């Protein structure tokens, strides 16, 4: 079956301007143009538009989507598994938050009781799911499923005051990192204070602590651009500076030379 711009836009719930723009940038070109110059789309373009909208819903920008779907090795069905998993994770998060709200209403109305740690379960599960989506493959590959599962369980069982302390400490690590970067010295007192705070922050979720694991995680912050971007928010080169400070803190700097 074939569709004009108007018919496809109406069916997909987008504007005709959007479809024309996608054509202009080469993201979604029509199958052909008829004798009157109107864009005509076929089933192949319909499928492609569906994929584009999936990725848009997941927050990808148009440049990123273009790179994904224009890749010669792009596999439509396989590519859809990624957004499917992310959508399922989002649904789990929403279901948990809805359940949390319903329990809270019930407790407020005196129909049931709700333990303090249950009040934050939805938020903690969302944090776990977000981390799994962004970094799950890397950290599970490095530390193993058992370690990460124990870490996630420790997070879920965290009481309200501990959870608030955990989130507050995360912010403090970034704040101290920004200050420490100004010294330019990863062995400075301020940098070492930052490394100590980072260890304290890890202790909230790590089943056990080791200097080797701490240093290895710090190196992952540098090697993975997603981790690096998070710590580079504190200061330029923040991930590398934190890595170097942790190497000094753990005594691993002898085995890992600074870049």
GROMACS elastic network, one bead per residue, 0.5 to 0.9 nm:
[ bonds ]
;  ai    aj funct       b0    kb
    1    41     6  0.85187   500
    1    42     6  0.60846   500
    1    43     6  0.65307   500
    2     8     6  0.88649   500
    2    40     6  0.64366   500
    2    41     6  0.54772   500
    2    43     6  0.70877   500
    3     6     6  0.77991   500
    3     7     6  0.56096   500
    3     8     6  0.56168   500
    3    39     6  0.83649   500
    3    40     6  0.55965   500
    3    41     6  0.50769   500
    3    42     6  0.64847   500
    3    43     6  0.88420   500
    3    46     6  0.89396   500
    4     7     6  0.52474   500
    4     8     6  0.61037   500
    4     9     6  0.83870   500
    4    38     6  0.71357   500
    4    39     6  0.59653   500
    4    41     6  0.63268   500
    5     8     6  0.53190   500
    5     9     6  0.59281   500
    5    10     6  0.84785   500
    5    15     6  0.89560   500
    5    16     6  0.59860   500
    5    19     6  0.69718   500
    5    20     6  0.79213   500
    5    30     6  0.88461   500
    5    38     6  0.78359   500
    5    39     6  0.61797   500
    5    40     6  0.68737   500
    5    41     6  0.75429   500
    6     9     6  0.51824   500
    6    10     6  0.61150   500
    6    11     6  0.86040   500
    6    15     6  0.81908   500
    6    16     6  0.60364   500
    7    10     6  0.51745   500
    7    11     6  0.61301   500
    7    12     6  0.85769   500
    7    16     6  0.89804   500
    8    11     6  0.50749   500
    8    12     6  0.59862   500
    8    13     6  0.82881   500
    8    14     6  0.83308   500
    8    16     6  0.82417   500
    8    19     6  0.85907   500
    8    41     6  0.76550   500
    8    46     6  0.78321   500
    9    12     6  0.52308   500
    9    13     6  0.57696   500
    9    15     6  0.54812   500
    9    16     6  0.54921   500
    9    17     6  0.88830   500
    9    18     6  0.83054   500
    9    19     6  0.71251   500
   10    13     6  0.52361   500
   10    14     6  0.66026   500
   10    15     6  0.74720   500
   10    16     6  0.82633   500
   11    14     6  0.80204   500
   12    15     6  0.86913   500
   12    46     6  0.86874   500
   12    49     6  0.82451   500
   12    50     6  0.79601   500
   12    53     6  0.89447   500
   14    17     6  0.83519   500
   14    18     6  0.66094   500
   14    19     6  0.76681   500
   15    18     6  0.51829   500
   15    19     6  0.67638   500
   15    20     6  0.88642   500
   16    19     6  0.51655   500
   16    20     6  0.62401   500
   16    21     6  0.85653   500
   17    20     6  0.51112   500
   17    21     6  0.60833   500
   17    22     6  0.85950   500
   18    21     6  0.50704   500
   18    22     6  0.61589   500
   18    23     6  0.86450   500
   19    22     6  0.50499   500
   19    23     6  0.62847   500
   19    24     6  0.86891   500
   19    28     6  0.74186   500
   19    29     6  0.86169   500
   20    23     6  0.50464   500
   20    24     6  0.62252   500
   20    25     6  0.88528   500
   20    28     6  0.86398   500
   20    29     6  0.85897   500
   20    39     6  0.88580   500
   21    25     6  0.63288   500
   21    26     6  0.85033   500
   21    27     6  0.84719   500
   21    28     6  0.86634   500
   22    25     6  0.54059   500
   22    26     6  0.61183   500
   22    28     6  0.51446   500
   22    29     6  0.70798   500
   23    26     6  0.50529   500
   23    27     6  0.59797   500
   23    28     6  0.50395   500
   23    30     6  0.71209   500
   24    27     6  0.76958   500
   24    28     6  0.83300   500
   24    29     6  0.78371   500
   25    28     6  0.79256   500
   25    29     6  0.86697   500
   26    29     6  0.59636   500
   26    66     6  0.83455   500
   27    52     6  0.86340   500
   27    62     6  0.79953   500
   27    63     6  0.88691   500
   27    65     6  0.82901   500
   27    66     6  0.59972   500
   27    69     6  0.86979   500
   27    70     6  0.85108   500
   28    45     6  0.69879   500
   28    48     6  0.72930   500
   28    49     6  0.70132   500
   28    52     6  0.87271   500
   29    32     6  0.82981   500
   29    39     6  0.85645   500
   29    41     6  0.82093   500
   29    45     6  0.76152   500
   30    33     6  0.71893   500
   30    39     6  0.56937   500
   30    40     6  0.55294   500
   30    42     6  0.76690   500
   30    45     6  0.68096   500
   31    39     6  0.76533   500
   31    40     6  0.58825   500
   31    41     6  0.50715   500
   31    42     6  0.60718   500
   31    44     6  0.81350   500
   31    45     6  0.70058   500
   32    37     6  0.89945   500
   32    38     6  0.84053   500
   32    39     6  0.62084   500
   32    40     6  0.54136   500
   32    41     6  0.70255   500
   32    42     6  0.87755   500
   33    36     6  0.76010   500
   33    37     6  0.52598   500
   33    38     6  0.52248   500
   33    40     6  0.55656   500
   33    41     6  0.87134   500
   34    37     6  0.52389   500
   34    38     6  0.55131   500
   34    39     6  0.68054   500
   34    40     6  0.69028   500
   35    38     6  0.74914   500
   41    44     6  0.78627   500
   41    45     6  0.57770   500
   41    46     6  0.70843   500
   42    45     6  0.54431   500
   42    46     6  0.63512   500
   42    47     6  0.88995   500
   43    47     6  0.62548   500
   43    48     6  0.86099   500
   44    47     6  0.52790   500
   44    48     6  0.63051   500
   44    49     6  0.87246   500
   45    49     6  0.60512   500
   45    50     6  0.85305   500
   46    49     6  0.51527   500
   46    50     6  0.62641   500
   46    51     6  0.87830   500
   47    50     6  0.50907   500
   47    51     6  0.64021   500
   47    52     6  0.87578   500
   47    76     6  0.88923   500
   48    51     6  0.51104   500
   48    52     6  0.62311   500
   48    53     6  0.86922   500
   48    69     6  0.83096   500
   48    76     6  0.86466   500
   49    53     6  0.61628   500
   49    54     6  0.85425   500
   50    53     6  0.51984   500
   50    54     6  0.61960   500
   50    55     6  0.87799   500
   51    54     6  0.50174   500
   51    55     6  0.63415   500
   51    56     6  0.85842   500
   51    69     6  0.84440   500
   51    76     6  0.81521   500
   51    79     6  0.86270   500
   51    80     6  0.73290   500
   52    55     6  0.52739   500
   52    56     6  0.61229   500
   52    57     6  0.86276   500
   52    62     6  0.84051   500
   52    65     6  0.67297   500
   52    66     6  0.86347   500
   52    69     6  0.83363   500
   53    57     6  0.60370   500
   53    58     6  0.85736   500
   54    57     6  0.51973   500
   54    58     6  0.64902   500
   54    80     6  0.82881   500
   54    83     6  0.67431   500
   54    84     6  0.88490   500
   55    58     6  0.50010   500
   55    59     6  0.65380   500
   55    60     6  0.56507   500
   55    61     6  0.82135   500
   55    62     6  0.88700   500
   55    65     6  0.67538   500
   55    83     6  0.68925   500
   56    59     6  0.51475   500
   56    60     6  0.52657   500
   56    61     6  0.67099   500
   56    62     6  0.76421   500
   56    65     6  0.79168   500
   57    60     6  0.75277   500
   58    83     6  0.71012   500
   58    86     6  0.77418   500
   58    87     6  0.79327   500
   60    63     6  0.82090   500
   60    64     6  0.61797   500
   60    65     6  0.64281   500
   61    64     6  0.54431   500
   61    65     6  0.63437   500
   61    66     6  0.87398   500
   62    66     6  0.60344   500
   62    67     6  0.86579   500
   63    66     6  0.50779   500
   63    67     6  0.63907   500
   63    68     6  0.88011   500
   64    67     6  0.51776   500
   64    68     6  0.63279   500
   64    69     6  0.88466   500
   65    68     6  0.50903   500
   65    69     6  0.62080   500
   65    70     6  0.83024   500
   66    69     6  0.55390   500
   66    70     6  0.57839   500
   66    71     6  0.83144   500
   67    70     6  0.53952   500
   67    71     6  0.60608   500
   68    71     6  0.55946   500
   68    74     6  0.69132   500
   68    79     6  0.86338   500
   69    72     6  0.82026   500
   69    73     6  0.88829   500
   69    74     6  0.58986   500
   69    75     6  0.84033   500
   69    76     6  0.82140   500
   69    79     6  0.86266   500
   70    73     6  0.84577   500
   70    74     6  0.69433   500
   71    74     6  0.51651   500
   71    75     6  0.89616   500
   72    75     6  0.86755   500
   74    78     6  0.82750   500
   74    79     6  0.71194   500
   75    78     6  0.53367   500
   75    79     6  0.57025   500
   75    80     6  0.85263   500
   76    79     6  0.50924   500
   76    80     6  0.62898   500
   77    80     6  0.52559   500
   77    81     6  0.68158   500
   78    81     6  0.54115   500
   78    82     6  0.76003   500
   79    82     6  0.59353   500
   79    83     6  0.75951   500
   80    83     6  0.55135   500
   80    84     6  0.60681   500
   80    85     6  0.86930   500
   81    85     6  0.61232   500
   81    86     6  0.86068   500
   82    85     6  0.52976   500
   82    86     6  0.63357   500
   82    87     6  0.86234   500
   83    87     6  0.59229   500
   83    88     6  0.84261   500
   84    87     6  0.51080   500
   84    88     6  0.61026   500
   84    89     6  0.85545   500
   85    88     6  0.50641   500
   85    89     6  0.61315   500
   85    90     6  0.85767   500
   85   133     6  0.88348   500
   86    89     6  0.50039   500
   86    90     6  0.61360   500
   86    91     6  0.85699   500
   86   133     6  0.71895   500
   87    91     6  0.61149   500
   87    92     6  0.86032   500
   88    92     6  0.62159   500
   88    93     6  0.86130   500
   89    92     6  0.50584   500
   89    93     6  0.62296   500
   89    94     6  0.86717   500
   89   126     6  0.87890   500
   89   129     6  0.67129   500
   89   130     6  0.84913   500
   89   133     6  0.83991   500
   90    93     6  0.50089   500
   90    94     6  0.61756   500
   90    95     6  0.85285   500
   90   126     6  0.83508   500
   90   129     6  0.82763   500
   90   130     6  0.89391   500
   91    94     6  0.50543   500
   91    95     6  0.59655   500
   91    96     6  0.84469   500
   92    95     6  0.50666   500
   92    96     6  0.60777   500
   92    97     6  0.85485   500
   92   126     6  0.86292   500
   92   129     6  0.89064   500
   93    96     6  0.51901   500
   93    97     6  0.61761   500
   93    98     6  0.85942   500
   93   122     6  0.69640   500
   93   123     6  0.83855   500
   93   125     6  0.69320   500
   93   126     6  0.55685   500
   93   129     6  0.76717   500
   94    97     6  0.50342   500
   94    98     6  0.59999   500
   94    99     6  0.84643   500
   94   122     6  0.83694   500
   94   126     6  0.86331   500
   95    98     6  0.51173   500
   95    99     6  0.61146   500
   95   100     6  0.84871   500
   95   122     6  0.87913   500
   96    99     6  0.50837   500
   96   100     6  0.60445   500
   96   101     6  0.86265   500
   96   121     6  0.80169   500
   96   122     6  0.53631   500
   96   123     6  0.87131   500
   96   125     6  0.79615   500
   96   126     6  0.86155   500
   97   101     6  0.61561   500
   97   102     6  0.86089   500
   97   121     6  0.82607   500
   97   123     6  0.73498   500
   97   126     6  0.86358   500
   98   101     6  0.50833   500
   98   102     6  0.61980   500
   98   103     6  0.86539   500
   98   122     6  0.84726   500
   99   102     6  0.50633   500
   99   103     6  0.61826   500
   99   104     6  0.85364   500
   99   122     6  0.83060   500
  100   103     6  0.52120   500
  100   104     6  0.61429   500
  100   105     6  0.86952   500
  100   118     6  0.77818   500
  100   119     6  0.67934   500
  100   120     6  0.81265   500
  100   121     6  0.75235   500
  100   122     6  0.62950   500
  101   104     6  0.50055   500
  101   105     6  0.61920   500
  101   106     6  0.85826   500
  101   119     6  0.86749   500
  102   105     6  0.51679   500
  102   106     6  0.61777   500
  102   107     6  0.86067   500
  103   107     6  0.60619   500
  103   108     6  0.85041   500
  103   112     6  0.77026   500
  103   113     6  0.82577   500
  103   114     6  0.71336   500
  103   119     6  0.85611   500
  104   107     6  0.50742   500
  104   108     6  0.60473   500
  104   109     6  0.85718   500
  104   112     6  0.88117   500
  104   113     6  0.85643   500
  104   114     6  0.71277   500
  104   119     6  0.73059   500
  105   108     6  0.50457   500
  105   109     6  0.61846   500
  105   110     6  0.86637   500
  105   111     6  0.86996   500
  106   109     6  0.51858   500
  106   110     6  0.63455   500
  106   111     6  0.51966   500
  106   112     6  0.57309   500
  106   113     6  0.78279   500
  106   114     6  0.87846   500
  107   110     6  0.50544   500
  107   111     6  0.56849   500
  107   113     6  0.50525   500
  107   114     6  0.61068   500
  108   111     6  0.76038   500
  108   112     6  0.80990   500
  108   113     6  0.84059   500
  109   112     6  0.78183   500
  110   113     6  0.72711   500
  114   117     6  0.83761   500
  114   118     6  0.64607   500
  114   119     6  0.70657   500
  115   118     6  0.53299   500
  115   119     6  0.68637   500
  116   119     6  0.54500   500
  116   120     6  0.75658   500
  116   159     6  0.66651   500
  116   160     6  0.60480   500
  117   120     6  0.58621   500
  117   121     6  0.66281   500
  117   156     6  0.82722   500
  117   157     6  0.69064   500
  117   158     6  0.65178   500
  117   160     6  0.53458   500
  117   161     6  0.88025   500
  117   163     6  0.88373   500
  118   121     6  0.50556   500
  118   122     6  0.80296   500
  118   156     6  0.88887   500
  118   157     6  0.86216   500
  118   159     6  0.82103   500
  118   160     6  0.84666   500
  119   122     6  0.75316   500
  119   123     6  0.86383   500
  119   160     6  0.77178   500
  120   123     6  0.54141   500
  120   124     6  0.62250   500
  120   125     6  0.86203   500
  120   156     6  0.85863   500
  120   158     6  0.88726   500
  120   159     6  0.81836   500
  120   160     6  0.67192   500
  120   163     6  0.81999   500
  121   124     6  0.51514   500
  121   125     6  0.60089   500
  121   126     6  0.85288   500
  121   156     6  0.62548   500
  121   157     6  0.81913   500
  121   158     6  0.87746   500
  122   125     6  0.51636   500
  122   126     6  0.61915   500
  122   127     6  0.87130   500
  123   126     6  0.51034   500
  123   127     6  0.63275   500
  123   128     6  0.87646   500
  124   127     6  0.50542   500
  124   128     6  0.62778   500
  124   129     6  0.86451   500
  124   155     6  0.68400   500
  124   156     6  0.60845   500
  124   158     6  0.87510   500
  124   163     6  0.82854   500
  125   128     6  0.50050   500
  125   129     6  0.60674   500
  125   130     6  0.84785   500
  125   152     6  0.85420   500
  125   155     6  0.83754   500
  125   156     6  0.67786   500
  126   129     6  0.50587   500
  126   130     6  0.59998   500
  126   131     6  0.84950   500
  127   130     6  0.51569   500
  127   131     6  0.61834   500
  127   132     6  0.85868   500
  128   131     6  0.51561   500
  128   132     6  0.61085   500
  128   133     6  0.86649   500
  128   152     6  0.65790   500
  128   155     6  0.80647   500
  128   156     6  0.86074   500
  129   133     6  0.61748   500
  129   134     6  0.86474   500
  129   136     6  0.89338   500
  130   133     6  0.51824   500
  130   134     6  0.62401   500
  130   135     6  0.84119   500
  130   136     6  0.89857   500
  131   134     6  0.51738   500
  131   135     6  0.55850   500
  131   136     6  0.63674   500
  132   135     6  0.54610   500
  132   137     6  0.74495   500
  132   139     6  0.88139   500
  133   136     6  0.58859   500
  133   137     6  0.81583   500
  134   137     6  0.81353   500
  134   138     6  0.89190   500
  134   226     6  0.79313   500
  135   138     6  0.55559   500
  135   139     6  0.62259   500
  135   140     6  0.84153   500
  135   226     6  0.82050   500
  135   227     6  0.83648   500
  136   139     6  0.54857   500
  136   140     6  0.58247   500
  136   141     6  0.82136   500
  136   148     6  0.87017   500
  137   140     6  0.54031   500
  137   141     6  0.59763   500
  137   142     6  0.86308   500
  138   141     6  0.51732   500
  138   142     6  0.62583   500
  138   143     6  0.86795   500
  138   220     6  0.87204   500
  138   224     6  0.88249   500
  139   142     6  0.50058   500
  139   143     6  0.58478   500
  139   144     6  0.74349   500
  139   145     6  0.87161   500
  139   148     6  0.76335   500
  139   217     6  0.85908   500
  139   220     6  0.87832   500
  140   143     6  0.52734   500
  140   145     6  0.53437   500
  140   146     6  0.85375   500
  140   147     6  0.80008   500
  140   148     6  0.64028   500
  141   144     6  0.56697   500
  141   145     6  0.77775   500
  142   216     6  0.88416   500
  142   217     6  0.89056   500
  143   146     6  0.81309   500
  143   147     6  0.62080   500
  143   148     6  0.70444   500
  143   213     6  0.84079   500
  144   147     6  0.56906   500
  144   148     6  0.65736   500
  144   149     6  0.87423   500
  145   148     6  0.52611   500
  145   149     6  0.59175   500
  145   150     6  0.85076   500
  146   149     6  0.51662   500
  146   150     6  0.61726   500
  146   151     6  0.85985   500
  147   150     6  0.52119   500
  147   151     6  0.62045   500
  147   152     6  0.87348   500
  147   206     6  0.79252   500
  147   207     6  0.71741   500
  147   208     6  0.89925   500
  148   152     6  0.61468   500
  148   153     6  0.85542   500
  148   206     6  0.82392   500
  148   207     6  0.88409   500
  149   152     6  0.51089   500
  149   153     6  0.61557   500
  149   154     6  0.85924   500
  150   153     6  0.50450   500
  150   154     6  0.61308   500
  150   155     6  0.86428   500
  150   205     6  0.82306   500
  150   206     6  0.77319   500
  150   207     6  0.63818   500
  151   154     6  0.51059   500
  151   155     6  0.63405   500
  151   156     6  0.88440   500
  151   204     6  0.86449   500
  151   206     6  0.52450   500
  151   207     6  0.59565   500
  152   155     6  0.50465   500
  152   156     6  0.63097   500
  152   157     6  0.87413   500
  152   205     6  0.70774   500
  152   206     6  0.87522   500
  153   156     6  0.51123   500
  153   157     6  0.62308   500
  153   158     6  0.86366   500
  153   205     6  0.83544   500
  154   157     6  0.52742   500
  154   158     6  0.62504   500
  154   204     6  0.76927   500
  154   205     6  0.56216   500
  154   206     6  0.77647   500
  154   207     6  0.75460   500
  155   158     6  0.52343   500
  155   159     6  0.88697   500
  155   163     6  0.79271   500
  155   204     6  0.74337   500
  155   205     6  0.56914   500
  156   159     6  0.84087   500
  158   161     6  0.82167   500
  158   162     6  0.60012   500
  158   163     6  0.58937   500
  158   204     6  0.83798   500
  158   205     6  0.88439   500
  159   162     6  0.53284   500
  159   163     6  0.60778   500
  159   164     6  0.86795   500
  160   163     6  0.51403   500
  160   164     6  0.62296   500
  160   165     6  0.85777   500
  161   164     6  0.51914   500
  161   165     6  0.61438   500
  161   166     6  0.85670   500
  162   166     6  0.60107   500
  162   167     6  0.86852   500
  162   204     6  0.80310   500
  163   167     6  0.63082   500
  163   168     6  0.85427   500
  163   204     6  0.85411   500
  164   167     6  0.52383   500
  164   168     6  0.60718   500
  164   169     6  0.85109   500
  165   168     6  0.50321   500
  165   169     6  0.59845   500
  165   170     6  0.85570   500
  166   169     6  0.52154   500
  166   170     6  0.63167   500
  166   171     6  0.89608   500
  166   201     6  0.64360   500
  166   202     6  0.89602   500
  166   204     6  0.66289   500
  167   170     6  0.51251   500
  167   171     6  0.66340   500
  167   172     6  0.88335   500
  167   201     6  0.87644   500
  168   171     6  0.53126   500
  168   172     6  0.63463   500
  168   173     6  0.88497   500
  169   173     6  0.61516   500
  169   174     6  0.87561   500
  169   197     6  0.74975   500
  169   198     6  0.83172   500
  169   200     6  0.82707   500
  169   201     6  0.61933   500
  170   173     6  0.52612   500
  170   174     6  0.66979   500
  170   175     6  0.88419   500
  170   197     6  0.86772   500
  170   198     6  0.78932   500
  170   201     6  0.65495   500
  171   174     6  0.52999   500
  171   175     6  0.62411   500
  171   176     6  0.87035   500
  172   176     6  0.60069   500
  172   177     6  0.83175   500
  172   194     6  0.86249   500
  172   197     6  0.79566   500
  173   176     6  0.52573   500
  173   177     6  0.59790   500
  173   178     6  0.86489   500
  173   194     6  0.60089   500
  173   195     6  0.82126   500
  173   197     6  0.61105   500
  173   198     6  0.61307   500
  173   201     6  0.81285   500
  174   178     6  0.62592   500
  174   179     6  0.88083   500
  174   194     6  0.83690   500
  174   231     6  0.71330   500
  174   233     6  0.82483   500
  174   234     6  0.56797   500
  174   235     6  0.89273   500
  175   178     6  0.52716   500
  175   179     6  0.65962   500
  175   180     6  0.87535   500
  175   194     6  0.88830   500
  175   234     6  0.68810   500
  176   179     6  0.50690   500
  176   180     6  0.59793   500
  176   181     6  0.85209   500
  176   190     6  0.74290   500
  176   191     6  0.78084   500
  176   193     6  0.78920   500
  176   194     6  0.56996   500
  176   197     6  0.87161   500
  176   234     6  0.87129   500
  177   181     6  0.60180   500
  177   182     6  0.88052   500
  177   190     6  0.82961   500
  177   191     6  0.69786   500
  177   194     6  0.59459   500
  177   195     6  0.86178   500
  177   231     6  0.83944   500
  177   234     6  0.64398   500
  177   235     6  0.75856   500
  177   238     6  0.71105   500
  177   241     6  0.82781   500
  177   242     6  0.70863   500
  178   181     6  0.53472   500
  178   182     6  0.69600   500
  178   233     6  0.86604   500
  178   235     6  0.53815   500
  178   236     6  0.88694   500
  178   238     6  0.75051   500
  179   182     6  0.55603   500
  179   183     6  0.74645   500
  179   190     6  0.75567   500
  179   191     6  0.83317   500
  179   234     6  0.87096   500
  179   235     6  0.86348   500
  180   183     6  0.54963   500
  180   184     6  0.72268   500
  180   185     6  0.77114   500
  180   186     6  0.76824   500
  180   188     6  0.77598   500
  180   189     6  0.84774   500
  180   190     6  0.52957   500
  180   192     6  0.85837   500
  180   193     6  0.86983   500
  180   194     6  0.73805   500
  180   241     6  0.86346   500
  180   242     6  0.89689   500
  181   184     6  0.53285   500
  181   185     6  0.73523   500
  181   186     6  0.78412   500
  181   190     6  0.88883   500
  181   191     6  0.75043   500
  181   234     6  0.86225   500
  181   235     6  0.67138   500
  181   236     6  0.82439   500
  181   237     6  0.83673   500
  181   238     6  0.69662   500
  181   241     6  0.67933   500
  181   242     6  0.85064   500
  182   185     6  0.82083   500
  182   235     6  0.85826   500
  183   186     6  0.79611   500
  183   188     6  0.72510   500
  183   190     6  0.80743   500
  183   191     6  0.81214   500
  184   188     6  0.83490   500
  184   191     6  0.89878   500
  184   241     6  0.81530   500
  185   188     6  0.53542   500
  185   189     6  0.89537   500
  185   190     6  0.89438   500
  185   191     6  0.71860   500
  185   241     6  0.82499   500
  185   245     6  0.81600   500
  186   189     6  0.84899   500
  186   190     6  0.83736   500
  186   191     6  0.52770   500
  186   192     6  0.71032   500
  186   241     6  0.62309   500
  186   242     6  0.73641   500
  186   243     6  0.85746   500
  186   244     6  0.57582   500
  186   246     6  0.81174   500
  186   247     6  0.87962   500
  186   248     6  0.73062   500
  187   190     6  0.81738   500
  187   191     6  0.60940   500
  187   192     6  0.61870   500
  187   244     6  0.81211   500
  187   245     6  0.60003   500
  187   248     6  0.62485   500
  187   249     6  0.79003   500
  188   191     6  0.51559   500
  188   192     6  0.61704   500
  188   193     6  0.85343   500
  188   245     6  0.83337   500
  189   192     6  0.51765   500
  189   193     6  0.61299   500
  189   194     6  0.86889   500
  190   194     6  0.63078   500
  190   195     6  0.87852   500
  191   194     6  0.50236   500
  191   195     6  0.63646   500
  191   196     6  0.87155   500
  191   241     6  0.84660   500
  191   242     6  0.76807   500
  191   245     6  0.58229   500
  191   246     6  0.85188   500
  191   249     6  0.89915   500
  192   196     6  0.61595   500
  192   197     6  0.85465   500
  192   245     6  0.60756   500
  192   246     6  0.74135   500
  192   248     6  0.77429   500
  192   249     6  0.61638   500
  193   196     6  0.50576   500
  193   197     6  0.61718   500
  193   198     6  0.85924   500
  194   197     6  0.50580   500
  194   198     6  0.61622   500
  194   199     6  0.87035   500
  194   242     6  0.78501   500
  194   245     6  0.78574   500
  194   246     6  0.85082   500
  195   199     6  0.63185   500
  195   200     6  0.86906   500
  195   242     6  0.70403   500
  195   243     6  0.86838   500
  195   245     6  0.60759   500
  195   246     6  0.52468   500
  195   247     6  0.88865   500
  195   248     6  0.87920   500
  195   249     6  0.64601   500
  195   250     6  0.88571   500
  196   199     6  0.50792   500
  196   200     6  0.62634   500
  196   201     6  0.86290   500
  196   246     6  0.81611   500
  196   249     6  0.74829   500
  197   201     6  0.61071   500
  197   202     6  0.86339   500
  198   202     6  0.62321   500
  198   203     6  0.87008   500
  198   246     6  0.85582   500
  199   202     6  0.50895   500
  199   203     6  0.63054   500
  199   209     6  0.82765   500
  199   214     6  0.75064   500
  199   246     6  0.88562   500
  200   203     6  0.51575   500
  200   204     6  0.71242   500
  201   204     6  0.57451   500
  201   205     6  0.78840   500
  202   205     6  0.57701   500
  202   206     6  0.57341   500
  202   209     6  0.80930   500
  202   214     6  0.86653   500
  203   206     6  0.51706   500
  203   207     6  0.74833   500
  203   208     6  0.74656   500
  203   209     6  0.69857   500
  204   207     6  0.84186   500
  205   208     6  0.87831   500
  206   209     6  0.65577   500
  209   212     6  0.87388   500
  209   213     6  0.72166   500
  209   214     6  0.74596   500
  210   213     6  0.52920   500
  210   214     6  0.62432   500
  210   215     6  0.86864   500
  210   250     6  0.88858   500
  211   214     6  0.50351   500
  211   215     6  0.61207   500
  211   216     6  0.84575   500
  211   246     6  0.89744   500
  211   247     6  0.88157   500
  211   249     6  0.86542   500
  211   250     6  0.52869   500
  211   251     6  0.79787   500
  211   252     6  0.79067   500
  212   215     6  0.52052   500
  212   216     6  0.60319   500
  212   217     6  0.85770   500
  212   250     6  0.76429   500
  212   252     6  0.76522   500
  213   217     6  0.60588   500
  213   218     6  0.85452   500
  214   217     6  0.51973   500
  214   218     6  0.62812   500
  214   219     6  0.87767   500
  214   246     6  0.74456   500
  214   247     6  0.85269   500
  214   250     6  0.76350   500
  215   218     6  0.50434   500
  215   219     6  0.63276   500
  215   220     6  0.87436   500
  215   243     6  0.72325   500
  215   244     6  0.89148   500
  215   246     6  0.62186   500
  215   247     6  0.58120   500
  215   249     6  0.89838   500
  215   250     6  0.69055   500
  215   252     6  0.69788   500
  216   219     6  0.51332   500
  216   220     6  0.63503   500
  216   221     6  0.88272   500
  216   243     6  0.89897   500
  217   221     6  0.64136   500
  217   243     6  0.84198   500
  218   221     6  0.51171   500
  218   222     6  0.69067   500
  218   239     6  0.77786   500
  218   240     6  0.82210   500
  218   242     6  0.70890   500
  218   244     6  0.80993   500
  218   246     6  0.68631   500
  218   247     6  0.80184   500
  219   222     6  0.52502   500
  219   223     6  0.62669   500
  219   224     6  0.86715   500
  219   239     6  0.86433   500
  219   240     6  0.80536   500
  219   243     6  0.59650   500
  219   244     6  0.87263   500
  220   224     6  0.58215   500
  220   227     6  0.74476   500
  220   228     6  0.84497   500
  220   243     6  0.87544   500
  221   224     6  0.57190   500
  221   225     6  0.75272   500
  221   226     6  0.79340   500
  221   228     6  0.51872   500
  221   229     6  0.87320   500
  221   230     6  0.86891   500
  221   231     6  0.79202   500
  221   239     6  0.59205   500
  221   240     6  0.77110   500
  221   242     6  0.87010   500
  221   243     6  0.73496   500
  222   225     6  0.69463   500
  222   227     6  0.70121   500
  222   228     6  0.53580   500
  222   239     6  0.55933   500
  222   240     6  0.57401   500
  222   243     6  0.72237   500
  223   226     6  0.89470   500
  223   227     6  0.80536   500
  223   228     6  0.74399   500
  224   227     6  0.55337   500
  224   228     6  0.61566   500
  224   229     6  0.86739   500
  225   229     6  0.58932   500
  225   230     6  0.86046   500
  226   229     6  0.52095   500
  226   230     6  0.65744   500
  227   230     6  0.52446   500
  227   231     6  0.66816   500
  227   232     6  0.85674   500
  227   239     6  0.76411   500
  228   231     6  0.54230   500
  228   232     6  0.58140   500
  228   233     6  0.86302   500
  228   237     6  0.81773   500
  228   238     6  0.75593   500
  228   239     6  0.51254   500
  228   240     6  0.78968   500
  229   233     6  0.63714   500
  229   238     6  0.86453   500
  229   239     6  0.77491   500
  230   233     6  0.56205   500
  230   234     6  0.78934   500
  230   238     6  0.86917   500
  230   239     6  0.79148   500
  231   234     6  0.56642   500
  231   235     6  0.74055   500
  231   236     6  0.86876   500
  231   237     6  0.79998   500
  231   238     6  0.52303   500
  231   240     6  0.87191   500
  231   242     6  0.81022   500
  232   235     6  0.51933   500
  232   236     6  0.53595   500
  232   237     6  0.55181   500
  232   239     6  0.56633   500
  232   240     6  0.85320   500
  233   236     6  0.72120   500
  233   237     6  0.88387   500
  233   238     6  0.72472   500
  234   237     6  0.86801   500
  234   238     6  0.61235   500
  234   239     6  0.88231   500
  235   239     6  0.85865   500
  236   239     6  0.83814   500
  237   240     6  0.55359   500
  237   241     6  0.62230   500
  237   242     6  0.86824   500
  238   241     6  0.50680   500
  238   242     6  0.60216   500
  238   243     6  0.84488   500
  239   242     6  0.51927   500
  239   243     6  0.60853   500
  239   244     6  0.86603   500
  240   244     6  0.61538   500
  240   245     6  0.85488   500
  240   258     6  0.86291   500
  240   259     6  0.81734   500
  241   244     6  0.51603   500
  241   245     6  0.61387   500
  241   246     6  0.85988   500
  242   245     6  0.50069   500
  242   246     6  0.60844   500
  242   247     6  0.85328   500
  243   246     6  0.51794   500
  243   247     6  0.61918   500
  243   248     6  0.87580   500
  243   258     6  0.88977   500
  244   247     6  0.50063   500
  244   248     6  0.63555   500
  244   249     6  0.85888   500
  244   253     6  0.74089   500
  244   256     6  0.87870   500
  244   257     6  0.86565   500
  244   258     6  0.64520   500
  244   259     6  0.87854   500
  245   248     6  0.51993   500
  245   249     6  0.61231   500
  245   250     6  0.86601   500
  245   253     6  0.88537   500
  246   250     6  0.59229   500
  246   251     6  0.82035   500
  246   252     6  0.81141   500
  246   253     6  0.84241   500
  247   250     6  0.52867   500
  247   251     6  0.58584   500
  247   254     6  0.83312   500
  247   255     6  0.88203   500
  247   256     6  0.74488   500
  247   258     6  0.89581   500
  248   251     6  0.50625   500
  248   252     6  0.62459   500
  248   253     6  0.53021   500
  248   254     6  0.85088   500
  249   252     6  0.77207   500
  249   253     6  0.84227   500
  250   253     6  0.77650   500
  251   254     6  0.70498   500
  251   255     6  0.86690   500
  252   255     6  0.54980   500
  252   256     6  0.63878   500
  253   257     6  0.61135   500
  253   258     6  0.76030   500
  254   257     6  0.66515   500
